[in-house]
Amino acid sequence: KNQKSKRKNKEEIDLDSIPWNANGSGLILSKDGYIATNAHVVTSEEKTVKNIGVEFNYKDEIKTFNAKVVKTDFVNDLAVIKIDDKSFKGLTEIPFSIKNDEAELGEEVFALGYPLALNLMGTDIKFTDGRISSKTGFRGNISTYQSSAPIQPGSSGGPLFDFNGNLLGINSSGLAKEIADNVSYTIKISYLNTLLNVLPKKITLPRKNSLEGLSDTEKIKILTKYVALIKIELV
């Protein structure tokens, strides 16, 4: 009986009354609610992560769902979380695809995310674009791309796409303006695939997307529905 009442309480968390005090971004990977983000978004060395909420456009309404961490990869700063909420009934499709080939130097790319969403910049999704500046990241790190698409705090964990709607990777960080302008880092898709391969449930990302023939603005509009604002309560 005790377990039942505990479970009931968990399901009845009022997500609107939680004092969220940190945020990041995430990309919905599967119809049943698996989401990719950064490990640093959903974990904390100094504090305890009490609650994780994911907010996105669900059936044309902005909704927040309870979520839990499934797996973290601290070496590559990746995490997979899953919506754990009775009111989430799943999605009908995943419209983007992944490309196994490396992105090309100079390729046009764009990022979607929620920078500084809980204080300065508001909870509307933000679009930034740029180009792949290098096939390696900080100090020559081969697991990341460098791009000129601006990534601010809170955009971490969001996706980097090419303009065909292929997912290139998960955004992780940017260099401070005092050091260099327009330097952002994105963890390559191959490292996310490696993490997905060790999950208890197999998630296969689509190789073909449903965005072909659409204008850039139409593609972006559709993709925004799959990018979640990840809200964290740290205590």
C-alpha positions as CSV (number, residue, x, y, z in Angstrom):
1,K,0.0,0.0,0.0
2,N,2.8,2.4,0.9
3,Q,4.4,1.9,-2.5
4,K,1.1,2.7,-4.2
5,S,0.7,6.0,-2.3
6,K,4.3,6.9,-3.0
7,R,3.8,6.3,-6.7
8,K,0.6,8.3,-6.7
9,N,2.4,11.3,-5.1
10,K,5.2,11.1,-7.7
11,E,2.6,11.3,-10.5
12,E,0.8,14.2,-8.8
13,I,3.7,16.6,-8.7
14,D,2.4,20.0,-9.7
15,L,5.0,20.9,-12.3
16,D,3.7,24.5,-12.5
17,S,4.5,25.1,-8.8
18,I,8.1,23.9,-8.8
19,P,10.7,26.6,-8.4
20,W,12.8,25.8,-11.4
21,N,16.2,27.4,-11.0
22,A,18.3,26.1,-13.9
23,N,17.7,25.3,-17.6
24,G,19.1,23.8,-20.7
25,S,17.8,22.4,-24.0
26,G,17.1,19.0,-25.4
27,L,16.1,17.2,-28.6
28,I,13.2,14.7,-28.7
29,L,14.6,11.6,-30.4
30,S,11.8,9.1,-30.4
31,K,8.0,9.0,-30.5
32,D,7.9,7.6,-26.9
33,G,9.7,10.5,-25.4
34,Y,13.5,9.8,-25.3
35,I,15.4,13.1,-25.3
36,A,19.1,13.9,-25.9
37,T,20.8,16.7,-23.9
38,N,24.1,17.4,-22.2
39,A,25.2,15.6,-19.1
40,H,25.9,18.9,-17.4
41,V,22.3,20.0,-18.0
42,V,20.7,17.2,-15.9
43,T,23.4,16.6,-13.3
44,S,25.2,18.8,-10.7
45,E,28.3,18.2,-8.7
46,E,27.4,20.7,-5.9
47,K,23.7,20.3,-5.6
48,T,21.0,17.6,-5.9
49,V,18.7,17.5,-9.0
50,K,15.3,17.2,-7.4
51,N,13.1,17.5,-10.5
52,I,13.4,17.6,-14.2
53,G,10.7,19.1,-16.4
54,V,10.6,19.2,-20.2
55,E,8.5,21.9,-21.9
56,F,7.7,21.8,-25.6
57,N,4.9,22.3,-28.1
58,Y,2.8,19.2,-27.6
59,K,-0.2,18.9,-29.9
60,D,-0.1,22.7,-30.5
61,E,0.0,23.6,-26.8
62,I,3.1,24.4,-24.7
63,K,3.1,21.8,-22.0
64,T,5.6,20.6,-19.3
65,F,6.1,17.0,-18.5
66,N,8.0,15.2,-15.8
67,A,11.2,13.5,-17.0
68,K,13.9,11.2,-15.6
69,V,17.6,10.5,-16.5
70,V,18.1,7.2,-18.4
71,K,21.9,7.3,-19.1
72,T,24.7,9.8,-18.9
73,D,28.1,9.9,-20.7
74,F,30.2,12.3,-18.7
75,V,33.3,11.9,-21.0
76,N,31.4,13.3,-24.0
77,D,29.0,15.5,-21.9
78,L,25.9,13.7,-23.3
79,A,22.8,12.4,-21.5
80,V,19.5,10.7,-22.5
81,I,16.4,11.5,-20.5
82,K,12.9,10.2,-20.9
83,I,9.5,11.7,-20.4
84,D,8.0,9.9,-17.4
85,D,4.5,11.3,-17.3
86,K,1.0,9.7,-17.7
87,S,-0.3,12.8,-19.6
88,F,2.3,12.2,-22.4
89,K,0.7,10.0,-25.0
90,G,3.6,9.9,-27.5
91,L,4.3,11.6,-30.9
92,T,3.3,10.7,-34.4
93,E,6.6,11.1,-36.1
94,I,10.3,12.2,-35.9
95,P,10.7,14.5,-38.9
96,F,14.5,14.9,-39.0
97,S,17.2,12.4,-39.9
98,I,20.9,11.9,-39.1
99,K,23.7,11.9,-41.6
100,N,26.6,9.5,-40.9
101,D,29.1,11.6,-42.9
102,E,31.0,14.3,-41.1
103,A,29.8,17.8,-41.8
104,E,31.9,19.8,-44.3
105,L,34.0,22.8,-43.4
106,G,32.0,25.9,-44.3
107,E,28.7,24.0,-44.3
108,E,25.7,26.2,-43.3
109,V,24.1,25.1,-40.0
110,F,21.6,26.3,-37.4
111,A,21.0,25.7,-33.7
112,L,17.7,25.7,-31.8
113,G,17.5,26.1,-28.1
114,Y,16.5,28.1,-25.0
115,P,19.3,30.4,-23.9
116,L,18.9,32.0,-20.5
117,A,15.2,31.1,-20.7
118,L,14.4,31.3,-17.0
119,N,15.6,34.9,-16.5
120,L,16.9,37.2,-19.3
121,M,15.7,35.9,-22.7
122,G,12.3,34.3,-22.1
123,T,11.0,30.9,-22.8
124,D,10.4,31.2,-26.6
125,I,12.7,29.0,-28.6
126,K,15.7,30.8,-30.2
127,F,17.2,30.2,-33.7
128,T,20.8,31.0,-34.5
129,D,22.8,30.1,-37.6
130,G,26.3,30.0,-38.8
131,R,28.8,27.7,-40.5
132,I,31.0,24.8,-39.5
133,S,34.3,26.6,-38.7
134,S,36.3,23.5,-37.8
135,K,35.9,19.7,-37.8
136,T,37.5,19.6,-34.3
137,G,36.7,21.5,-31.2
138,F,38.5,22.9,-28.1
139,R,42.2,22.1,-28.2
140,G,41.6,19.9,-31.3
141,N,39.0,17.7,-29.6
142,I,37.8,15.3,-32.4
143,S,34.5,14.5,-30.7
144,T,33.2,18.1,-31.4
145,Y,32.6,20.5,-34.3
146,Q,33.4,24.2,-33.9
147,S,30.7,26.5,-35.5
148,S,29.9,30.2,-35.7
149,A,26.2,29.6,-34.7
150,P,26.0,31.4,-31.3
151,I,25.4,29.1,-28.3
152,Q,24.6,30.9,-25.0
153,P,24.1,29.2,-21.6
154,G,20.8,27.4,-21.7
155,S,21.2,26.5,-25.4
156,S,23.4,23.6,-24.2
157,G,21.8,20.2,-25.1
158,G,19.9,21.6,-28.1
159,P,20.4,20.4,-31.7
160,L,22.6,21.5,-34.5
161,F,21.0,20.9,-37.9
162,D,22.1,21.4,-41.5
163,F,19.5,23.1,-43.8
164,N,18.3,19.7,-45.1
165,G,17.0,18.8,-41.7
166,N,19.9,16.4,-40.8
167,L,21.0,16.4,-37.2
168,L,24.7,17.0,-37.0
169,G,25.1,16.9,-33.2
170,I,24.2,18.2,-29.7
171,N,25.4,21.7,-28.8
172,S,27.5,21.8,-25.7
173,S,29.2,25.2,-25.1
174,G,30.7,28.3,-26.4
175,L,33.9,30.2,-25.7
176,A,33.5,33.4,-23.7
177,K,33.4,36.6,-25.8
178,E,36.5,37.9,-24.0
179,I,38.5,34.9,-25.5
180,A,37.0,34.7,-29.0
181,D,33.9,35.7,-30.9
182,N,31.4,33.3,-32.4
183,V,33.1,30.0,-31.2
184,S,30.6,27.3,-30.3
185,Y,31.1,23.6,-29.8
186,T,28.8,20.7,-30.9
187,I,29.2,17.0,-29.9
188,K,29.1,15.0,-33.1
189,I,26.2,12.6,-33.9
190,S,28.5,9.5,-33.9
191,Y,29.0,10.0,-30.1
192,L,25.3,10.3,-29.5
193,N,24.8,7.1,-31.5
194,T,27.3,5.3,-29.3
195,L,25.4,6.4,-26.2
196,L,22.0,5.3,-27.8
197,N,23.5,1.8,-28.5
198,V,24.0,1.1,-24.8
199,L,20.5,2.1,-23.7
200,P,18.2,-0.7,-22.3
201,K,15.8,0.1,-25.2
202,K,17.1,0.5,-28.7
203,I,16.5,3.8,-30.3
204,T,17.3,4.1,-34.0
205,L,17.4,7.6,-35.5
206,P,15.8,8.0,-39.0
207,R,18.1,8.1,-42.0
208,K,15.4,9.9,-44.1
209,N,13.4,12.9,-43.0
210,S,10.0,14.3,-44.0
211,L,11.2,17.8,-44.6
212,E,12.3,17.6,-48.2
213,G,10.9,20.2,-50.5
214,L,9.9,22.6,-47.7
215,S,11.2,26.1,-47.3
216,D,13.8,26.8,-44.6
217,T,11.3,28.6,-42.5
218,E,8.8,25.7,-42.8
219,K,11.5,23.2,-41.8
220,I,12.6,25.3,-38.8
221,K,8.9,25.7,-37.7
222,I,8.4,21.9,-37.7
223,L,11.8,21.2,-36.0
224,T,11.1,23.6,-33.1
225,K,8.3,21.3,-31.9
226,Y,10.9,18.6,-31.2
227,V,13.3,20.9,-29.2
228,A,12.4,20.9,-25.5
229,L,13.2,23.5,-22.8
230,I,14.7,21.4,-20.0
231,K,13.9,22.9,-16.6
232,I,15.8,21.7,-13.5
233,E,15.1,22.1,-9.8
234,L,18.4,22.1,-7.9
235,V,18.4,21.9,-4.1
